[in-house]
């Protein structure tokens, strides 16, 4: 829903703020007052484009801002997904579109203060607004949307989701088959390589952390003679020896100190704890000296063991260069290689299984696609009849409408019960396009090929009415819908616009009082002279002002009692009809 539109220095608009309501909003005013400028401003805002002549004379820039509430329907989920993908965060489920158009300068559109490319601006805007008039900002003119409209009309959502899930499953299986087939082409070479790598790692019989232990042992063994000599020196210093490097050992000194501390203890018992500790240290020192001696005696230089260690470490370094920078990584590589080899060994069986599953899945998808097509054909027939009825109501019996459903043969596609194979996508096998002919005898053309005129706007109204429940775009704008229309048809258009406004926010620019009488909110656009400038303004009308506006639309600026009576009758008749259809 559009909550507020602010426009500054756009054509003859100096500054306006328009706050449309829910339901049917009608904009009226004399010719040239700028009624359609409101529609033009919305279009410029949603496209990020405006002509230089749209910028008000003697100003450098035009500024347009619109506040939109996100729709509460299936479209909202798709829109929110797009916003999330582009890192645009709605504020209280609202979006603020903002554009400043400068002379000879590039426009940078913004949504919620974030700069966005024009293509993204248009994509987001297409979720929110359809403009029926001179613009091309209309979802019905884009045949990419026709399939979505038809499926919504046919209530094909469940079938579509089921088919899309099968497409995803098919693509996954086909990808796995391609990968396996590629490996199978080089099966012998790959199997030989993996077998060699697995045997090489297995034969090494590695233990995690083994390399650190081997490095330590290698260092000790390489220094065995030096360690042996040093350990003997340590033992001699602690226990004493004829070849000791000092005159007395640590043990001799300790044994000399013990009796002295014992005599002190006799005088001062408080030294008991210290004496015990010294005595304990003497015993500990004897044990340490013996352990160091044993360590030294146990050391022997072993060139065979040294060579064995060096060879083992070189093997580990070689494996690290090939398979990982640690024993842990090498063992992990072994596990993966064994798994890959197992996959290769059983790849033939898996390929055969995948072939079978893919073929069956395609058969199932073909049957489901055929069911979806049948539902589309039934919905298309129903939609064509509904549009025909709407066109008859609008006295447009010379306009024809058709839903074309086509499919393309493709030997790589899906098999259908008719024996043919067809191209497919996530949506099925069908291409859908709405076709129309606006004059008897003319060939059918795509909607986008038909010129945008008041007649086509009424045709779009008929189509919109037929698709009302399936159309999830919340804001509909109709401009010039009453060109060449008389009062009787005008009242029919008013009824249809009001019906549409039960499920959409509808805005209509009109010259016909028969249409304006159905407004839920009525706005008048006027222009006035301000010095040497012309200024356009828009204001909301109360009931009395509405009556006068409709009377002026009936008789012109000189309002008569007859015109007032006619206007009052139009309003009463419209109100009565609205109440009976609420």
N, C-alpha and C positions, 0 to 999 in steps of 0.2 A: 504494500500500500504506500502511495505517495502522501506523506504528511505535510510537507511544506516545500514550496518552490520560491526561491529568491532570485530575482533578475535585476541586473543593473546595466544601464547603457547598452541595451540590446535593441537595435533598430530604433523605433520611436518610443520604446520603453526607457524611461529614465531610471525609475526604481519601483519595483512592485514586490510584494510578498503575498503569495497565494497559498491558502491552506485548504485543499480539497478534503471532503469528508468521505466516509464510506458510502456505498450506494451509487446513485446516478448524479453526477455533477454536470450541469449544463452551463455553457458559456455563450452569451449572446452579446450583441452590440451592433451599431451601425457599420455599414461597409467601410473598410479602411481604418477602423478604430484600432485594429491590432489584435482581434480575437485569435486568429491563427498564430500570432506571435508566441502565445503561450505554448502551443504545440511545438512550434519551431524551437523554442527554448529548451523544451524537454528533449527533443531530438538532438540538438547541439550538445546538450549535457551528456547524453548517453553515447554519443559518437565521438565526442572530443573534437568536433570539427564545426567551423562556422566560416562563412565568407567574410571578407574584409568589409563589404558593404553592410553586414549585419552589426558592425560596431557603430554605435551612435555617432553621428556627425560631431566633429570638434572634440571628441574624446579619444583617448589612446587605447582603451581596453574595455571589453565587456566581461561581466562576471555573472556566472550562473551557479547556483547551489541547490541541491535537492536532497531531502531527507526521506529515506525509504525504510519501511519496516519489512523484515524478511517474511516471506510467505510461510504459512503453516500447512504444508502439503508435501507430496513426494518431491516436488521441485526443490523444496528447501534443503533436503538432504544432499542433492546433487550440487546445489549452489554452495552449501557449507563445505562440502568436500573440495570444491574448486577454490574457495576462499582460503581454506586451510592449506591447500597445496601452494598457494601464492603468498602465504603468510600475512593475510589480511584478516584482522580480528574484528568481528562485529561488536558494536557497543550497545548492550541491551537489545540484542537482536535487530539492530538498525545499521544502515549504511548511509554515509554522507558522501554524495558525489559533488565534486567541485571542479570547475574549469574557469580559467581566465584566458580570454581570447585577446591577443595583442596584435596590433598592426605590424605586418612584416616580421612576425616573431613566432617561434614555435610554441604551441600550446602543450602544457604538461598537465594532463588530467590527474586528479587525486581522488582516492576513495579512503575515507577515514584518515585523512591527512597523509596517506601514503601515495607517492607517485606511482602511476601504473601506465603501461603502454596502451595505445588506443585499441589495439586488438583485444586486450584483456578487458578494457572498459566496455567495449561492445558485447563481449561474451557474457560478462556479468549482467549488463543491462538487459540482455535478451531474456534472462530469467525473470525479469521484473516487469517489463513494459512491452506492449504491442501497440504500435502507432498505425492507425488506418487513415491514410490520407495521401499527401504528396510524397511522403517519405518512403524509403525502402526498409525502414526499421520494423519489419513485420515478420513474425515467425512463420506465418502461412506462406510467405513467398519463398521460403527456403525449403527445398524439397527434402533436405536432410532431416527435417522435422516431421515430414508427413507420416513416416512409418511410426514414429512415437505417438502422434495423434491417433492414428488408426488403431494401434495396439491398446492405447488407453481407452478408446471408444469400445473396443472389443473385449476389454478386461482380460487381456492376455498376459498380465504380469506374472502369474505363477508359471505358465508354460514358458515364457521368455526366460525366467530365472533358471528353470530346470534345463533348458537348452544351453544357456550360457555356461552352466556348471559342467555340462557334458563337453562343451567346446574346450574348456580349461583342462579337463581330464584328458581329452584327445591330444591336445598340444603337448601335455606333459609326457604322455606315452610315446608320441612321435619323436620328441626330443631325446628320450631315453633310447629309443630304437636307433636313431641316427648315431648317437654316441657309441652304442654297442656295435653297430655295423662298421663304424669307422675303426674301432679297435679290432674287430674280427678280421678286417682286411690286412692287418699287420699282426695277426694272432701269433704266428710262429716266432717272429723276431721279438715281440713283446714278452711272450712266455719264456723264451730263452734268456732274455735279460733279467726278468724277475727271478727266475730260478737260480741264476748265477748269484744275484745279489743276496737272495735269501740264504743260500748255502754258505756264501762268504761270511755273512754275519753270524749265522748259527755256528759254523766251525770255530769262530773266534771265541765262543762260549764266554761272552762278556758278563761281568757283574757290575752293577751300578756302583760307582765310587772306587772301583778297582784301580783306576789310573792314578788317583791321589796316593793310595797306599803303595803302589809300585814306585812312584817317584820318591817317596820317603825312604823306602828300602834301598833304592839305587844310590841315593845320597849317602846313606850310612855305609853301605858296602864300599863305595868309592873312597871313603875316608877311614876304612877299618884300621889301618896301621897307625894312623895319627890318633884315632880314638883310643886304641889299645894302650899306646904309650902314655897318653894323658891320664887315662884311668889309673894306671900304675902310680903316676905321680900323685894323684889325689889320694890314693890309698896310703902311700908312704907318708904324706903330710898328716893324715888323720891318725895312723896307727904306729908310725915309726918304722925305720928300716936302716940297715947299715948304709944304704945308698941314698938315704933321705936328703932332700935338698936343704933341710934346716937341722939345727943341732938337736932339736927335740920335737916330738910330734904333738899334735893337738891332744891326743889321748894322754900323753905324759903330763902335759900342763894341767889337764883336767883332773887327773889323779892326784897331782900335787895340791890342787886347790881344794879338793873335797875334805881332807883332814883338817885343813886350816879353818874352813867354814864350820866343821864339826866342833872344833874347840870354841868358836864364837857362839855356837848354839848352846853349849853348856852354860855359858854366862847369860845369854839372851834367848830365851825360848821362842821369842817372836820371829826368829830367823828360820823356824822349822820348815815353813812352806818353801822358802828359797833353797834350803838344803835339799829338800825332796826333789825340787825341779832340777837342780844341778846334778843330783844323783841319777835322775831319769835321763837327763841329757847325755850322761856318760854311757849308759846302756844303749841309747839311740845312736850315739856316735859310732859305737862298736858295730852295730848292725849296718849302718850306712856304709862304713868303710869296707865291710865284707861284701856288701852288694855291689859296690863300685868295682871291687877286685874281681868278683865273679863275672860282672859285665865285660870287663877287659879280657879276662881269660876266655870268655865265650866268643870273642870277636876273632874271626879268621878271614883273611882276604881270599875270596873264592872267585877266580876269573871265570869259571864256567857259569856260576850263578849271575855274575855281573853281565855276561854276554846274553844270558837268558832274559834278564830284566830289560836290557836295552832292546832286544828283539821284540819282546812283548809290547813295550811302549811304542815302538815304531809301528807295529801292526795297528795299535789303537789310534795313533795319529793318522795313519793312512785311511782307516775307516771313518774317522772324523771328517777328513777332507771330502770323502765321498757322500756320507750320509747324514752328517750333522756335527755340530761343534761340541757335543758332549755324548757320553755313553748313553745317557737317557734319551737323547734325540736319535741315536743310532738304533736303539731298541724300539723306539716309536716307529721309525722308518720300517723296521722289520715287520711289525704288526700290520702296517698299511700295505706293504708289499705282499704279504701273505693273503690279505683280504682281496687285493686287486688280482692276484693270481687265481684265487678261488673264483672270483667273478668271471675271469677269462675262461676258466675251465668250464664253467656252467653257462657261458654267454650264448652258446648255440641254443641251449634249451630255453633261455630267457628270450632270445630273439624270436624263436618259434612261438612262445607264449604271447609276446607282445603283438606279433602279427595277427594272431587269432583274436586277441582282445581288441585291437584297433579295428579290425574288420567288423566284429560284432557291434562295437560302439558306433561305428558309422551307420550300420543298419538301423540301430536304435535311434540315432540322431535323425536319420532320414525319415523314419516313421513319425518322430516327434515334430520335425520341420513340416511334414505334410499336414499334420494335425493343426499346427499353427497357421499354415496357409489357408486351410479350410475355414478356420475361425475368422481370418482376415477377409476372406472372400464374402462370408456371410455378413460381417460388419460393414464391408464396403457397400454391399447392396443396400443394407439398412441405412447407411449414411447418405448414399445417393438419394434415396427416397425422402429422407429427412430434409436434406438440403433443397430438394425439389419443392417440398411443401413450404419451406421457409421462403423460397423464391416466389412461389405463387402468392403467398401472403403479401409479399412486397411488390406484387404486380410486375415481376420480372420473368414472365413465362418464356421469353425468348432466350434466356440464359440457360446454358446446360452445364452440368457438372458430372465428372466421372473420376473414379478412383482407379488408376492403372496399377495393377500388380504384375510385375514381371520377374522372371528368373533367368539365369544364364547357365547354359550347359558347360560342364567342366569335368573332365575325366578324373581329376584329382579331388573332386568334391564329394558329395554325399549321394548314395543310391536311394532313389525313391521308389515307391510301389509301382510307378508307371514304367520302370525299367531304365530310366535315364539317370545320369549323374549330374548334380547341379552345384554351382559355386555356393559357398556359404560364408556367413560371418557370425558374430556373437548373437545376432538377432534372428537368424534363420536363413532362408534361401531367397527371400523376396526383396525386390526393390519396389518401393511404393512412391507414387507421385500423383498429386491432385492435378487434374486437368479441367479446363473450362473453355467454353465458347460463349462470347457475350452477344453474338448476333446470329440469327438463324442462317444456316447454310455455311457458316464459317467452320473451319476445322478446329478440333480441340487443340489447345496449347497449354503448356505448363503455366501455372499461375504467375510465375515471375516474368513471363513473356507478355502479360497483359498490362496495358498502360494503366497508371494509377489515376482514376477519375472518380467522380462521385458515384457513378454507376457501379464501378468495381468496389468502392467502399461499401455499398449496400450488399453487393454479392458477398463480400467478406463478412458482413454482419450476419447474413444468412448462414454462412459456413460456421461462424463463431457460435451462433445460437444452436446449431445442430451439434456442435462439439462442446457445448458448455461444460458438461461434466468432465470431459476428457482434457479440457484446456486448463492447465495449472498456472499459466502466466497471470499474476494477480491484477495488473493494471492494464486496462484497455482504453485507448484514446481514439476517438473517431472525429475526423475533420472533413468538412465538405461532403458529408454523407447525404445531405439533402439537395444536392444540385439536381435540378430538373424534376423535383418531386413535388406533387401537389399535396393539398391538405389531407386528403383521405389516406394516401400512402404515408404521409408524415406521422399520422396517429399510429399506424401500424409499426413504423420504425420506433416511435417513442415507447410503445409497449415492449418491443423486443429488446431495446436498450435497457429498459427498466428490469426486464426478466434477467438479462445478463448481469445486471448490477446486484442481483441476489447472491451471486457467487464470485463476483469480481468488483473491483473499484473501476467504475466507468466514467469517462469524461467525454462529453460531446460538444463540439462547436457547431452551432446551428443558426439558421435564419428563420426556421419554421416555429411558430408558436405552438403547433400541435405536438412537436417533439419537446419543446421547452416546458410544456405543461406537466410532463412526467418527472421533472427534476426533483430529487431529494434535496439538493442544494443548488441554488441558482446564482450565477455570477454575471455581472455586467461589465463589459469593457467599454470605456469611453476615451475620447481624445479631446484635448483642449490645448489652446495656445498659451504659451508662457513666454511673453516677449516675442522674439522672432523664432521661437522653437515650438514644435508640436510634441505634446507629452501624452502617452497612453497610460491609463490606470485601470485597475480591476478591483471590484468591490462586491461583497456578498449582499444579496437582496433579501429584505424581509417580505412577509406576505403581501403587504400593500404595494411595495416596490415591484414585486413580481407581477402583480396584477397590471400595474401601469406599464411594465416592460413588455408583457405579452400584448397588451392593447396597442402599444406603439408598433409592435411587430405586425399586428393585424392591419392598422390603418395608416401608419406613418407617424411623424412627429406631432401632428395635430390630432390628439386623442379625442375621440367622440364617445358619447354615451353608448352608441351601438358597439364600438370597438371594445369598450370596457365590459359590456354585457357578453360579447363573444368571448373575451379573454376569461371572464368569470366562469362561463359555461365550459370552456376547455379545461380549466383547472378543476372544476367540480367533477367533470366526466373522468378526467385522469385519476383524481383521488379516489373516486368510486371504484374504478377498475383496479387500481392498486390494492385497495382494501379487500376486494373480492378475490384477489390472486395472491394475497400475502400468506 
